[in-house]
C-alpha cells in the first residue's frame, strides 16, 4: 500500500503541469465575419468606369507640404484670347464617336444645341473653356472622351475708329482686322502715325487692355500686317504724327491702301474765276495738281504760286511760295507732296491779295473747316478779288 500511495502525488503533479501548458497554447476562437453582399449591376459598371479613369490618368506624386496651399494663378489677359458670343459658329468633334460630331451657331442667349447634351451655354468662354465644358457633358455618356472645338465662323464685330481717320465712328466688321477698320472708315489722314495704332479693349472685370500695332514697318519690309483679331467693343485709335518727325515715310503711307484714297485740293485762280476743287489720288504732288489744273499758256503767272496749308497745332494758315515754272523746267526740289484740304493760289496779284487777307485776319481758325470757310467767304464777299486787273501778266 505504501508504493501505491507514493505514485498518486506524482501523477497529480504531471497532469496539472500538462493542463497548464495546454491552456497556454490554446488559440482564442474569433467571431465569424458576415458574408459580403453582392454589388448591384449599376455599382459594377461604376466601379469599372472608375478603374478605367484611374488607369488613364498618370499618377503624379504629391510633393506638396501638408499645410501648404497651391498658389493662385491670375487669369491671363491677352488679346489672343478670343471669347465666344452670339453669332459665332463652332465645330465639335468627339474622337472615335463620329455620331457625336456636330456644328452649331451660338444663339442670342449664348447657347448652342448639342446632341445628347441639349443646350450648352458658351457665351463669354474662350475656345479652351468651351472645349472643356462640352467634354464634361459628353463624359456622362462616353468614358474619357477626347473632344476638339474649333471656331469655324466668327461673328461680325462692332468697333469704334477714332483719331486721324477720314470718317471717325462706329463700324461693323465682317473681317475683324485693324487694317479693315481703317479702310471702312475712309483711310488714315495725312497727319496719322500708323506706327503706333492703338487698340483698346474693355474686359468684364472693368480693366482695359491696350495693344499697339505698327502698320508701317510691314509695308516697308514687304511683310504681312499684324494679325490681331478685333472683338465687339474694341476701340481703334489712330494717333497724330509729330510735326518734327522726319523719319516717317509720308509718301509711302499716303500711297498705301491704309490711307485715305483721295484728297481734295482747293484751287484759287483767275482762270477758274474763283475757288475750284481738284480731286487727286492721295500721295499726289504739287506738279500733279498743276497738271490737273491746266494753267494758261502765260507762264509768267507761274513764277509766284502759293501753297497754303492749315496748321492744326497753331490754328492758322501757313503759306509757302513756289516757283512752278522752275518745277516745270525739271527742278523737283519744290515739288512738295500735297495734303488733303491744301489751297493752291495761281497768279502774282492774287497771291498778294490772299496773303494780305490772311495777315489781316488775326483770329485763329477753329479747325480745318473754318480754314476752308475763310476762302469760300473770301470769294463770295470780295467783289474786286477776281475783278479785272489789267493784262494777264499783271495778275
C-alpha positions as CSV (number, residue, x, y, z in Angstrom):
1,X,0.0,0.0,0.0
2,X,2.9,2.2,0.6
3,X,4.0,2.0,-3.1
4,X,0.6,2.9,-4.4
5,X,0.2,6.0,-2.3
6,X,3.7,7.2,-3.5
7,X,2.7,7.3,-7.2
8,X,-0.5,9.3,-6.8
9,X,1.1,12.6,-5.8
10,X,3.5,12.4,-8.8
11,X,0.7,11.7,-11.3
12,X,-1.3,14.5,-10.0
13,X,1.6,17.0,-10.4
14,X,2.2,15.8,-14.0
15,X,-1.5,16.2,-15.0
16,X,-1.6,19.7,-13.5
17,X,1.5,20.8,-15.5
18,X,0.2,19.4,-18.8
19,X,-3.1,21.2,-18.3
20,X,-1.3,24.5,-17.7
21,X,0.7,24.1,-20.9
22,X,-2.3,23.2,-22.9
23,X,-4.1,26.3,-21.7
24,X,-1.2,28.5,-22.7
25,X,-1.1,27.1,-26.3
26,X,-4.9,27.3,-26.9
27,X,-5.9,29.8,-29.7
28,X,-8.9,32.0,-28.9
29,X,-11.9,31.5,-31.2
30,X,-12.7,34.6,-33.4
31,X,-16.2,35.5,-34.3
32,X,-17.0,34.7,-37.9
33,X,-17.3,37.8,-40.3
34,X,-20.5,38.4,-42.1
35,X,-20.6,37.3,-45.8
36,X,-20.1,40.2,-48.3
37,X,-23.2,41.3,-50.2
38,X,-23.2,41.1,-54.0
39,X,-22.9,44.5,-55.7
40,X,-25.7,45.7,-57.9
41,X,-25.2,45.9,-61.8
42,X,-25.0,49.7,-61.6
43,X,-22.3,49.5,-58.9
44,X,-20.3,47.1,-61.0
45,X,-20.5,49.4,-64.0
46,X,-19.5,52.4,-62.0
47,X,-16.6,50.5,-60.4
48,X,-15.4,49.6,-63.9
49,X,-15.7,53.2,-65.1
50,X,-13.7,54.4,-62.1
51,X,-10.9,51.9,-62.8
52,X,-10.7,53.0,-66.4
53,X,-10.4,56.6,-65.3
54,X,-7.7,55.8,-62.8
55,X,-5.8,53.8,-65.4
56,X,-6.0,56.6,-67.9
57,X,-4.7,59.3,-65.5
58,X,-1.0,59.2,-64.9
59,X,0.0,59.1,-61.2
60,X,1.6,62.3,-60.0
61,X,3.5,62.2,-56.7
62,X,2.3,64.7,-54.2
63,X,5.3,66.6,-53.1
64,X,3.4,69.5,-51.6
65,X,3.7,70.2,-47.9
66,X,0.8,69.1,-45.8
67,X,-0.3,72.6,-44.8
68,X,0.9,74.4,-48.0
69,X,-1.7,76.0,-50.3
70,X,-1.4,76.0,-54.1
71,X,-0.6,79.5,-55.4
72,X,-3.4,81.3,-57.1
73,X,-2.6,81.9,-60.7
74,X,-4.3,85.0,-62.1
75,X,-6.2,84.7,-65.4
76,X,-4.2,85.5,-68.5
77,X,-5.2,88.8,-70.0
78,X,-4.2,88.9,-73.6
79,X,-5.6,90.0,-77.0
80,X,-5.1,86.4,-78.3
81,X,-7.9,85.0,-76.1
82,X,-11.0,85.1,-78.2
83,X,-14.3,85.0,-76.3
84,X,-17.3,83.4,-77.9
85,X,-20.6,85.2,-78.4
86,X,-23.9,85.2,-80.2
87,X,-23.3,84.6,-83.9
88,X,-20.1,82.5,-83.6
89,X,-20.2,79.1,-85.2
90,X,-18.2,76.3,-83.6
91,X,-17.3,72.8,-84.8
92,X,-17.2,70.0,-82.3
93,X,-15.5,66.6,-82.9
94,X,-15.5,63.7,-80.5
95,X,-12.7,61.2,-81.2
96,X,-13.9,57.7,-82.1
97,X,-17.5,58.7,-81.9
98,X,-18.4,60.4,-85.2
99,X,-22.1,60.3,-84.4
100,X,-21.5,62.9,-81.7
101,X,-19.7,65.3,-84.1
102,X,-21.7,68.5,-84.9
103,X,-21.5,72.2,-85.9
104,X,-23.6,74.8,-84.2
105,X,-24.1,78.6,-84.1
106,X,-24.4,80.3,-80.7
107,X,-27.8,81.8,-80.3
108,X,-28.8,85.2,-78.9
109,X,-28.9,83.7,-75.4
110,X,-25.3,82.5,-75.7
111,X,-26.2,78.8,-76.1
112,X,-25.6,76.0,-78.6
113,X,-27.7,72.9,-79.0
114,X,-25.6,69.7,-78.9
115,X,-26.6,66.0,-79.5
116,X,-27.4,64.3,-76.2
117,X,-26.4,67.4,-74.2
118,X,-29.2,69.8,-75.3
119,X,-28.4,73.5,-74.6
120,X,-24.9,74.3,-73.6
121,X,-24.0,77.9,-72.6
122,X,-20.8,79.2,-74.2
123,X,-21.3,82.9,-74.0
124,X,-18.0,84.7,-72.9
125,X,-15.9,81.5,-72.9
126,X,-12.6,81.0,-74.6
127,X,-12.2,78.1,-77.1
128,X,-10.4,76.1,-74.5
129,X,-13.1,76.7,-71.9
130,X,-15.8,75.8,-74.3
131,X,-14.0,72.6,-75.2
132,X,-13.7,71.6,-71.5
133,X,-17.4,72.4,-70.9
134,X,-18.5,70.2,-73.8
135,X,-16.1,67.4,-72.8
136,X,-17.6,67.4,-69.3
137,X,-21.1,66.9,-70.8
138,X,-20.0,64.2,-73.2
139,X,-18.3,62.4,-70.3
140,X,-21.7,61.4,-68.9
141,X,-22.2,59.1,-71.9
142,X,-18.6,58.3,-73.0
143,X,-15.7,57.2,-70.9
144,X,-12.8,59.7,-71.1
145,X,-13.9,61.4,-74.3
146,X,-11.4,63.3,-76.4
147,X,-13.2,66.5,-77.6
148,X,-11.9,69.1,-80.1
149,X,-13.7,72.5,-80.5
150,X,-12.8,75.0,-83.3
151,X,-14.2,78.4,-84.3
152,X,-15.3,78.0,-87.9
153,X,-17.1,81.3,-88.5
154,X,-16.6,84.4,-86.4
155,X,-19.5,86.8,-85.8
156,X,-19.3,90.4,-87.1
157,X,-17.9,92.8,-84.6
158,X,-18.8,96.4,-83.8
159,X,-15.8,98.6,-83.2
160,X,-15.1,102.3,-82.8
161,X,-12.5,104.0,-85.1
162,X,-11.3,107.4,-84.0
163,X,-8.3,109.8,-84.3
164,X,-6.6,110.7,-87.5
165,X,-9.1,108.9,-89.8
166,X,-11.3,110.2,-92.6
167,X,-14.7,109.2,-91.1
168,X,-14.5,108.5,-87.3
169,X,-17.4,106.5,-86.0
170,X,-18.8,103.0,-85.3
171,X,-18.3,100.3,-87.9
172,X,-19.4,96.7,-88.2
173,X,-16.6,94.4,-89.5
174,X,-17.1,91.0,-91.0
175,X,-13.3,90.8,-91.3
176,X,-12.2,91.8,-87.8
177,X,-8.8,93.3,-88.5
178,X,-7.4,96.8,-87.7
179,X,-6.5,97.4,-91.4
180,X,-10.1,96.5,-92.4
181,X,-11.4,99.0,-89.9
182,X,-9.1,101.8,-91.4
183,X,-10.4,101.1,-94.9
184,X,-14.0,101.0,-93.9
185,X,-13.5,104.4,-92.1
186,X,-12.2,106.0,-95.2
187,X,-8.5,105.6,-94.5
188,X,-6.0,107.4,-92.4
189,X,-5.4,111.1,-92.9
190,X,-2.1,112.7,-93.9
191,X,-1.5,113.5,-90.2
192,X,-1.8,109.9,-89.0
193,X,1.1,108.0,-87.4
194,X,0.4,104.4,-88.4
195,X,3.4,103.1,-86.5
196,X,1.5,103.3,-83.2
197,X,-2.1,102.4,-83.9
198,X,-3.8,101.7,-80.5
199,X,-6.4,99.0,-79.9
200,X,-8.2,99.3,-76.6
201,X,-10.4,96.5,-75.1
202,X,-12.6,96.7,-72.0
203,X,-12.7,93.5,-70.1
204,X,-15.6,92.1,-68.0
205,X,-13.7,93.0,-64.7
206,X,-13.5,96.7,-65.7
207,X,-9.8,96.6,-66.7
208,X,-8.7,97.8,-70.1
209,X,-6.2,96.0,-72.4
210,X,-4.1,98.1,-74.8
211,X,-2.1,96.9,-77.8
212,X,0.0,98.9,-80.2
213,X,0.2,98.0,-83.9
214,X,2.9,99.0,-86.3
215,X,1.4,99.1,-89.8
216,X,4.3,101.0,-91.4
217,X,7.2,98.6,-90.9
218,X,5.5,95.7,-92.6
219,X,4.8,97.8,-95.7
220,X,8.4,99.0,-95.8
221,X,9.7,95.4,-95.4
222,X,7.1,93.8,-97.7
223,X,5.8,91.7,-94.8
224,X,2.3,90.8,-93.6
225,X,0.3,93.2,-91.5
226,X,-0.2,92.3,-87.8
227,X,-2.8,89.6,-87.4
228,X,-4.8,90.9,-84.5
229,X,-8.5,89.9,-84.3
230,X,-10.8,92.7,-83.1
231,X,-13.7,91.9,-80.9
232,X,-17.0,93.6,-80.0
233,X,-16.5,96.9,-78.3
234,X,-12.8,97.4,-79.3
235,X,-11.7,101.0,-79.9
236,X,-9.1,101.7,-82.6
237,X,-7.2,105.0,-82.1
238,X,-5.1,106.5,-84.9
239,X,-2.6,108.9,-83.2
240,X,-1.4,112.1,-84.7
241,X,2.1,112.3,-86.2
242,X,4.5,114.7,-84.5
243,X,5.3,117.7,-86.8
244,X,9.0,117.5,-86.2
245,X,9.2,113.7,-87.0
246,X,11.2,113.5,-90.2
247,X,11.7,109.7,-90.1
248,X,8.1,108.9,-91.1
249,X,7.7,108.0,-94.8
250,X,4.7,110.2,-95.5
251,X,4.8,109.5,-99.3
252,X,4.7,105.7,-98.8
253,X,1.8,105.8,-96.4
254,X,-0.1,108.3,-98.5
255,X,0.0,105.9,-101.5
256,X,-0.8,102.8,-99.4
257,X,-4.3,101.3,-99.1
258,X,-4.4,102.2,-95.5
259,X,-4.6,105.9,-96.2
260,X,-7.4,108.0,-97.5
261,X,-7.6,107.1,-101.2
262,X,-8.2,110.6,-102.5
263,X,-7.5,114.2,-101.4
264,X,-9.3,117.4,-102.2
265,X,-7.2,120.4,-103.2
266,X,-8.7,123.9,-103.5
267,X,-7.5,126.0,-106.4
268,X,-7.8,129.8,-106.5
269,X,-7.1,131.3,-109.9
270,X,-8.3,133.9,-112.3
271,X,-8.7,131.2,-114.9
272,X,-11.3,129.4,-112.7
273,X,-12.9,132.7,-111.8
274,X,-12.7,131.8,-108.2
275,X,-12.4,128.8,-106.0
276,X,-12.4,125.3,-107.6
277,X,-11.7,121.8,-106.3
278,X,-9.2,119.2,-107.6
279,X,-9.7,115.6,-106.5
280,X,-6.4,113.8,-106.7
281,X,-5.1,110.4,-105.6
282,X,-3.6,110.5,-102.1
283,X,0.2,110.9,-102.4
284,X,-0.1,113.4,-105.3
285,X,2.5,116.2,-105.6
286,X,2.3,119.9,-106.5
287,X,3.2,119.0,-110.1
288,X,0.3,116.6,-110.2
289,X,-2.1,119.4,-109.1
290,X,-0.5,121.8,-111.6
291,X,-1.0,119.3,-114.4
292,X,-4.7,118.7,-113.4
293,X,-5.3,122.5,-113.2
294,X,-4.0,123.1,-116.7
295,X,-2.9,126.7,-116.3
296,X,-3.0,129.1,-119.3
297,X,-0.1,129.5,-121.6
298,X,1.1,132.6,-119.9
299,X,3.8,131.0,-117.7
300,X,4.6,134.4,-116.1
301,X,1.8,133.7,-113.6
302,X,3.6,130.5,-112.5
303,X,6.7,132.3,-111.1
304,X,4.8,133.0,-107.9
305,X,2.4,130.3,-106.8
306,X,1.2,130.0,-103.2
307,X,0.6,126.7,-101.3
308,X,-1.5,127.4,-98.2
309,X,-1.9,124.7,-95.6
310,X,-3.8,124.7,-92.3
311,X,-1.7,124.1,-89.3
312,X,-3.9,122.3,-86.7
313,X,-1.4,123.0,-83.9
314,X,-1.1,126.8,-84.4
315,X,-4.7,127.0,-85.7
316,X,-3.6,129.2,-88.6
317,X,-2.8,129.1,-92.3
318,X,0.8,128.6,-93.3
319,X,1.8,129.9,-96.7
320,X,4.7,128.7,-98.9
321,X,5.6,130.4,-102.2
322,X,6.6,128.0,-105.0
323,X,8.2,128.7,-108.4
324,X,6.0,126.4,-110.5
325,X,7.9,127.4,-113.7
326,X,11.1,126.0,-112.1
327,X,9.3,122.7,-111.4
328,X,8.1,122.5,-115.0
329,X,11.7,123.0,-116.0
330,X,12.8,119.9,-114.1
331,X,13.7,121.3,-110.6
332,X,11.9,118.8,-108.3
333,X,13.2,120.4,-105.1
334,X,10.0,122.4,-104.7
335,X,7.7,119.6,-105.9
336,X,6.2,119.0,-102.4
337,X,3.7,116.3,-101.5
338,X,0.2,117.6,-101.1
339,X,-2.1,117.0,-98.2
340,X,-5.9,116.9,-98.0
341,X,-7.5,120.4,-98.0
342,X,-4.4,122.2,-99.3
343,X,-5.1,125.5,-101.1
344,X,-3.1,126.5,-104.3
345,X,-3.3,130.1,-105.4
346,X,-2.2,130.9,-109.0
347,X,-1.3,134.4,-110.1
348,X,1.0,137.0,-108.7
349,X,-1.6,139.7,-107.8
350,X,-4.0,137.0,-106.5
351,X,-1.2,135.6,-104.2
352,X,-0.6,139.1,-102.8
353,X,-4.3,139.7,-102.2
354,X,-4.8,136.4,-100.4
355,X,-1.6,136.9,-98.4
356,X,-2.8,140.3,-97.3
357,X,-6.2,138.9,-96.3
358,X,-4.7,136.2,-94.2
359,X,-2.4,138.7,-92.5
360,X,-5.4,140.9,-91.8
361,X,-7.4,138.0,-90.4
362,X,-5.9,137.8,-86.9
363,X,-8.3,135.3,-85.3
364,X,-7.2,131.7,-85.2
365,X,-9.1,129.2,-87.2
366,X,-11.1,126.8,-85.0
367,X,-10.4,123.8,-87.3
368,X,-9.8,122.9,-90.9
369,X,-13.5,123.6,-91.7
370,X,-13.1,127.2,-90.6
371,X,-10.0,127.4,-92.7
372,X,-11.8,126.3,-95.8
373,X,-14.8,128.5,-95.0
374,X,-12.5,131.5,-94.9
375,X,-11.6,131.0,-98.5
376,X,-15.2,130.4,-99.5
377,X,-16.4,133.6,-97.8
378,X,-13.4,135.5,-99.2
379,X,-14.6,134.5,-102.7
380,X,-18.2,135.4,-102.0
381,X,-17.6,138.7,-100.2
382,X,-14.8,140.3,-102.2
383,X,-16.2,141.7,-105.5
384,X,-12.9,143.0,-106.6
385,X,-10.9,140.0,-105.7
386,X,-11.3,138.4,-109.1
387,X,-12.2,141.5,-111.0
388,X,-10.3,142.9,-113.9
389,X,-6.8,144.0,-113.1
390,X,-5.3,144.6,-116.5
391,X,-3.4,142.2,-118.6
392,X,-2.8,138.6,-117.5
393,X,0.8,139.3,-116.9
394,X,-0.1,141.7,-114.1
395,X,-2.3,139.3,-112.3
